[in-house]
Amino acid sequence: MKKIIFILITCLFVGNINGQTKNPNHQWFEDARFGLFVHFGPYSVLGNGEWVMNSKEYTVHDYKKLQHIFDPRLFDAEKWVRTAKDAGMKYITFTSRHHDGFSNWDTKQSDWNIMNTPYGKDIIRQLADACHKEGIKLALYYSLLDWSRDDYSFSTGRTGQKSGRTEQKDWISYVNFMKAQLTELLTNYGEIAGIWFDGEWDQLPREDSGIEVKHEMSKVDWHFQEIYGLIHSLQPDCMIANNHHLAALPGEDYQAFEKDLPGENTGGGFSANQSVSALPLETCETMNNSWGYNIRDNNFKSTNQLIHYLVKAAGYGANLLLNVGPKPTGEIEDISMVRLREIGQWTAKYGETIYGTKAGVVKPQTWGAATQKGKVHYIHVLKKEGEQIQIPFPSSIRSARWLNVDAKLVWKQDKKTRNAVFDLNVPLDSVDSIIEVMLK
């Protein structure tokens, strides 16, 4: 009886940490491991990233002229979804509304939306229909901050200070606006797999204040529990993430990391103060250095680099949400299409070592990463740093082999410590040399 009670307490602790409880209906997310992020809106016309309104200090009056220009006439939702599916991606997270406040759907809460452009069609409607048809989950990015609305608390915000707004904020009006929009998104488009919030950090003290930034220091009450409760009441299985770069809050269903692998802060990302929770994890990354379309940013990562990031994310037990910033016509750039196609060729062969896996027996290293699925462990050698690698295992090895290297694997395991040594003195794969280990 004592043993049973201990097991139950342990399970409760693992499943509920800091008020976070895993929903068994979210297992699809942890199995997915790979998704497509899409940043798309009127900012694409200016070809200078999604922050152009703030970085170039456009006023609301001037920026909204884009509504008469934005015309993604070549947008093809089915092509976008097929492209993601062929790349081995299991879900898409799309910018329903970014910081400029523009809505990519037929919202009744604001005239600043896609229906009042020359294009005049509901992008989210098309994307939702295509995703549902192809069995791809659809999540929606939703900006908490707004550079165009007068009722947003812009006077205390860290961004959007040059937008020309002079009205006094009406915070309850703004919160009600967000709730009304979220209600539209969660009632008019069928199943929505997740809501990905961004912008909470806008209402924290500025970097030059000398004050340590903490959640409770937000200058406004975001009404998160009220908003999260609304989402879960409308669609109980809709997952909530909030890109606030800090520890997960109660009511959030997965934890997002921006341009960083969970627990790391080495890639110019934003996770320095972010502890890793027991929730499902996701890291988002760009193909070049921009989220939104940037006509001058040609610094695209290689296919190998992107596959390595996917592997290391899986090695941490996290998903990779890989971004594209389509052109203002609605087309995904050719080089992004090439990268996705090449990644898809790899996932078609070796996706079994990523999908449905957990973090491996060792955390990702400079040489590579490990993943596991039951008694099967995959050792991904991404970079040869010596003639051997040593991996600890919880039990004895039944068998081990190279999955994609044309050579016999030479290995040995210490019976006492169960540490295994694998010989790398063979011609390795140019992308990822994978060792498949079966435990007894």
C-alpha positions in Angstrom: 0.0 0.0 0.0 2.8 2.4 0.9 4.4 1.7 -2.5 1.2 2.4 -4.3 0.7 5.7 -2.5 4.3 6.7 -3.3 3.7 6.0 -7.0 0.5 8.0 -7.0 2.2 11.0 -5.3 5.1 10.8 -7.8 2.7 10.8 -10.8 0.8 13.7 -9.4 4.1 15.7 -8.9 5.2 14.9 -12.5 1.9 15.8 -14.0 1.2 18.9 -12.0 4.2 21.3 -11.3 3.6 24.9 -10.4 -0.1 24.5 -11.2 0.6 23.1 -14.6 -1.3 19.9 -15.5 -0.7 17.9 -18.6 -3.8 17.1 -20.7 -3.7 13.6 -22.1 -5.5 14.9 -25.2 -2.3 16.9 -25.9 -0.2 13.9 -26.5 -0.4 14.6 -30.3 1.7 17.7 -29.6 4.5 15.9 -27.9 4.5 13.3 -30.6 4.5 15.9 -33.4 8.0 17.3 -32.8 7.9 19.5 -35.9 5.7 22.4 -37.0 5.6 25.4 -39.3 5.5 29.0 -38.0 4.2 31.6 -40.5 4.6 35.4 -40.0 2.4 37.1 -42.6 0.6 40.5 -42.7 0.7 44.0 -44.3 4.2 44.4 -43.0 5.2 41.9 -45.7 4.6 44.6 -48.3 7.4 46.7 -46.8 9.9 43.8 -46.9 11.6 44.8 -43.6 10.3 42.3 -41.1 7.2 42.2 -38.9 8.5 44.9 -36.5 8.9 47.5 -39.3 6.0 49.7 -37.9 7.9 50.1 -34.6 11.5 50.0 -35.9 10.9 52.6 -38.6 8.5 54.6 -36.4 5.5 54.6 -38.7 2.4 56.4 -37.4 -0.8 54.6 -37.3 -2.1 57.0 -40.0 0.7 56.2 -42.4 1.0 52.5 -41.6 -2.7 51.8 -42.2 -2.3 52.9 -45.9 -1.0 49.4 -46.3 -4.6 48.2 -46.1 -5.1 49.6 -49.6 -1.9 47.9 -50.9 -1.8 44.5 -49.2 -3.0 42.0 -51.8 -1.8 38.4 -51.4 -3.4 37.3 -54.6 -1.2 34.3 -55.0 -1.9 32.9 -51.6 -2.7 29.2 -51.8 -3.7 27.7 -48.5 -3.6 24.1 -49.8 -0.1 24.6 -51.2 1.1 26.0 -47.8 -0.4 23.0 -46.0 1.0 20.5 -48.5 4.4 22.1 -48.2 4.3 21.7 -44.4 3.1 18.2 -44.6 5.7 17.1 -47.2 8.4 18.6 -44.9 7.3 16.3 -42.2 5.5 19.0 -40.1 2.5 18.0 -38.1 1.0 21.4 -37.3 1.0 25.1 -38.4 1.1 28.2 -36.2 -0.1 31.2 -38.1 -0.1 34.9 -37.2 -3.8 35.7 -36.8 -2.8 39.1 -35.5 0.6 40.6 -35.0 1.8 43.7 -33.0 0.5 46.0 -35.7 -3.0 44.9 -34.8 -4.0 43.8 -38.3 -6.3 40.8 -38.3 -5.9 38.1 -41.0 -9.6 37.0 -40.7 -13.1 38.3 -41.1 -13.3 39.9 -37.6 -16.3 42.0 -36.6 -14.3 43.7 -33.8 -12.1 45.9 -36.1 -12.1 47.3 -39.6 -8.3 46.9 -39.7 -8.5 43.4 -41.2 -7.9 41.4 -44.4 -11.5 41.8 -45.6 -10.9 45.5 -46.2 -7.8 45.0 -48.4 -7.8 44.5 -52.2 -7.5 40.8 -51.5 -10.7 40.8 -49.4 -10.7 37.1 -48.4 -10.5 35.4 -45.0 -7.0 33.8 -44.9 -7.7 31.9 -41.7 -10.9 30.4 -43.1 -8.9 29.0 -46.1 -6.0 27.8 -43.9 -8.3 26.1 -41.4 -10.2 24.3 -44.2 -6.9 23.2 -45.8 -5.5 22.0 -42.5 -8.6 20.1 -41.5 -8.6 18.4 -44.9 -5.0 17.3 -44.7 -5.0 16.3 -41.0 -2.6 19.1 -40.0 -3.3 20.8 -36.7 -3.7 24.6 -36.8 -2.6 26.9 -34.0 -3.0 30.7 -34.0 -0.4 33.3 -33.0 -2.2 36.2 -31.3 -0.5 39.4 -30.2 -1.3 40.8 -26.8 0.1 44.2 -27.6 -1.2 46.5 -30.3 0.6 49.4 -31.9 -2.6 50.8 -33.5 -5.4 50.7 -31.0 -6.1 53.7 -28.8 -7.5 51.6 -25.9 -4.3 49.6 -25.6 -2.1 50.8 -22.7 0.5 52.2 -25.1 1.6 55.0 -22.8 3.1 52.4 -20.5 4.3 50.1 -23.3 7.9 49.5 -24.2 7.2 49.7 -28.0 5.0 51.6 -30.4 5.8 55.0 -28.8 6.0 56.8 -32.2 2.7 55.7 -33.5 1.0 59.0 -33.0 -1.7 57.9 -30.6 -3.0 60.5 -28.2 -6.2 59.0 -26.7 -6.3 57.8 -23.1 -6.2 54.0 -22.7 -9.3 52.0 -21.8 -7.8 48.8 -20.6 -11.0 46.9 -19.9 -12.2 47.8 -23.4 -9.0 46.4 -24.8 -9.3 43.2 -22.8 -12.9 42.8 -24.0 -11.7 43.3 -27.5 -9.2 40.5 -27.3 -11.8 38.2 -25.7 -14.3 38.9 -28.5 -11.6 38.2 -31.1 -10.5 35.0 -29.5 -14.2 34.0 -29.3 -14.5 34.5 -33.0 -11.3 32.4 -33.7 -12.5 29.6 -31.5 -16.1 29.4 -32.7 -16.0 30.1 -36.4 -13.1 27.9 -37.7 -13.6 24.5 -36.3 -10.9 22.8 -34.2 -8.1 25.2 -33.3 -5.2 23.3 -31.8 -3.6 26.2 -29.9 -3.3 29.9 -29.2 0.2 31.3 -29.1 0.3 34.6 -27.2 3.1 37.1 -27.6 3.7 40.6 -26.3 3.3 40.3 -22.5 6.8 41.7 -22.1 5.6 45.1 -23.6 4.2 46.1 -20.2 7.3 45.3 -18.1 9.8 48.0 -17.0 12.2 49.1 -19.8 15.7 47.7 -20.0 17.2 51.0 -19.0 15.2 51.3 -15.7 17.7 49.2 -13.8 14.8 47.2 -12.3 14.9 43.4 -12.5 11.9 42.3 -14.6 9.4 39.9 -13.1 5.9 38.8 -14.0 4.3 40.6 -11.1 5.9 43.9 -12.3 3.7 44.1 -15.4 2.2 47.6 -15.5 -1.2 46.2 -16.4 -3.4 43.3 -15.4 -3.5 41.1 -18.5 -6.5 39.1 -17.1 -4.7 36.0 -18.2 -6.7 33.6 -16.0 -9.9 35.1 -17.4 -8.7 34.8 -21.0 -7.3 31.3 -20.5 -10.5 30.3 -18.9 -12.5 31.6 -21.9 -10.3 29.7 -24.4 -10.6 26.4 -22.5 -14.4 26.9 -22.1 -14.8 27.4 -25.9 -12.4 24.6 -26.9 -11.2 22.5 -23.9 -8.4 20.8 -25.9 -7.0 24.1 -27.4 -3.5 24.5 -26.1 -2.2 27.8 -24.7 1.3 29.1 -24.8 2.6 32.5 -23.9 5.9 33.8 -25.3 6.7 35.9 -22.2 10.2 34.4 -21.9 9.7 33.4 -18.2 8.4 30.5 -16.2 5.1 29.0 -17.4 1.9 30.5 -15.8 -1.1 28.5 -14.5 -3.4 27.7 -17.3 -0.7 27.4 -20.0 -0.5 24.1 -21.7 2.9 24.2 -23.3 6.0 26.3 -22.9 7.5 28.3 -25.8 11.2 29.2 -26.2 12.2 31.8 -28.8 15.4 31.2 -30.7 16.7 29.1 -27.9 16.6 25.4 -27.1 15.0 24.8 -23.7 17.4 25.5 -20.9 20.0 27.1 -23.1 20.6 30.8 -23.9 23.5 30.5 -26.4 21.9 31.5 -29.7 20.9 35.1 -29.2 17.6 34.0 -27.9 15.4 35.1 -25.0 15.4 32.3 -22.4 18.0 33.6 -19.9 15.4 33.9 -17.1 13.2 31.1 -18.3 13.1 27.9 -16.2 12.0 24.7 -18.0 8.7 23.3 -16.8 7.2 19.8 -16.9 4.9 21.0 -19.7 5.3 20.0 -23.3 8.0 22.2 -24.8 8.5 24.1 -28.1 11.3 26.2 -29.5 10.7 28.5 -32.5 13.5 29.5 -34.9 13.8 31.4 -38.2 15.3 30.1 -41.4 17.3 33.3 -41.9 17.4 36.1 -39.2 13.8 37.4 -39.8 10.3 36.3 -38.8 8.4 38.5 -41.3 9.5 38.8 -45.0 12.7 40.8 -45.2 13.9 41.5 -48.7 17.5 42.1 -47.6 17.9 39.1 -45.3 19.6 36.4 -47.4 21.4 34.8 -44.4 19.5 31.5 -44.6 20.6 28.6 -42.5 21.6 25.5 -44.4 19.4 22.4 -44.6 21.9 20.6 -42.3 21.8 23.3 -39.7 18.0 23.2 -39.6 17.9 19.4 -39.4 20.4 19.5 -36.6 18.3 22.0 -34.7 15.3 19.7 -35.1 17.3 16.8 -33.8 18.6 18.8 -30.8 15.1 20.1 -30.0 13.9 16.5 -29.9 16.9 15.6 -27.8 15.5 18.0 -25.2 12.0 16.6 -25.6 10.8 19.7 -27.4 9.2 20.5 -30.7 10.8 22.7 -33.4 8.5 25.4 -34.8 10.3 26.5 -37.9 9.4 29.9 -39.4 8.7 31.2 -42.9 7.9 34.8 -43.8 5.9 34.7 -47.1 6.2 37.4 -49.7 3.4 40.0 -49.9 1.9 38.1 -52.8 1.3 35.2 -50.4 4.0 32.9 -51.8 6.6 31.3 -49.7 10.1 32.2 -50.9 11.8 29.8 -53.2 14.8 29.3 -50.9 12.5 28.4 -48.0 10.6 26.0 -50.2 13.9 24.3 -51.1 14.9 24.0 -47.4 11.5 22.5 -46.5 11.6 20.1 -49.4 15.1 18.9 -48.4 14.1 18.6 -44.7 11.1 16.6 -45.9 13.4 14.1 -47.7 15.3 13.6 -44.5 12.2 13.2 -42.3 10.6 10.8 -44.7 13.6 8.5 -44.1 14.5 9.1 -40.5 11.4 10.8 -38.9 10.9 7.7 -36.8 13.9 8.8 -34.7 12.2 12.1 -34.0 8.4 11.7 -34.0 6.9 10.3 -30.8 10.2 10.3 -29.0 11.2 11.6 -25.6 14.4 13.4 -24.5 17.3 11.0 -24.7 19.5 9.4 -22.0 21.9 12.4 -22.3 21.0 16.0 -23.0 22.2 17.4 -26.4 25.9 17.8 -26.7 28.2 19.6 -29.2 28.5 16.2 -31.0 24.8 15.6 -31.3 21.8 14.4 -29.4 19.8 11.3 -28.2 16.1 10.5 -28.4 14.2 7.5 -27.2 11.0 5.6 -27.8 10.3 2.9 -25.3 13.3 0.5 -25.2 14.6 1.9 -28.5 17.2 4.7 -28.2 18.5 6.8 -31.1 22.0 8.3 -30.9 22.3 11.2 -33.4 26.0 11.9 -34.2 25.9 15.3 -35.9 29.5 16.2 -35.5 32.5 13.9 -35.1 34.6 15.1 -32.2 36.6 11.9 -31.6 36.9 8.3 -32.5 34.3 7.2 -29.9 31.4 8.4 -27.9 30.3 7.1 -24.5 26.6 6.9 -23.5 25.1 5.7 -20.2 22.0 3.5 -20.5 19.5 2.4 -17.8 19.8 -1.3 -18.7 21.7 -3.8 -20.8 21.8 -3.4 -24.6 20.1 -6.2 -26.6 21.3 -4.9 -30.0 22.9 -1.9 -31.6 23.4 -0.9 -35.2 24.0 2.0 -37.6 20.7 3.1 -39.0 22.1 5.0 -42.0 25.8 4.3 -42.1 27.0 1.5 -44.4 29.3 -0.2 -41.9 29.2 -2.6 -38.9 28.8 -0.8 -35.6 31.6 -1.6 -33.1 30.5 -1.2 -29.5 30.8 -2.5 -26.0 29.0 -2.0 -22.7 30.3 -2.1 -19.2 28.1 -4.7 -17.4 28.4 -2.9 -14.1 28.0 0.8 -15.0 26.0 0.1 -18.2 28.0 2.8 -20.0 28.3 2.0 -23.7 31.1 3.0 -26.0 30.5 3.3 -29.7 33.2 3.4 -32.3 33.0 6.3 -34.8 35.9 5.3 -36.9 33.8 4.8 -40.1 32.7 7.1 -42.9 29.8 8.9 -41.3 26.7 10.3 -42.9 27.0 13.9 -44.1 23.9 15.1 -42.2 23.3 12.8 -39.2 24.8 9.4 -38.4 22.2 7.5 -36.4 22.8 4.6 -34.0 19.7 2.5 -33.1 20.0 0.9 -29.7 17.6 -1.7 -28.4 17.6 -2.3 -24.7 16.7 -5.6 -23.0 
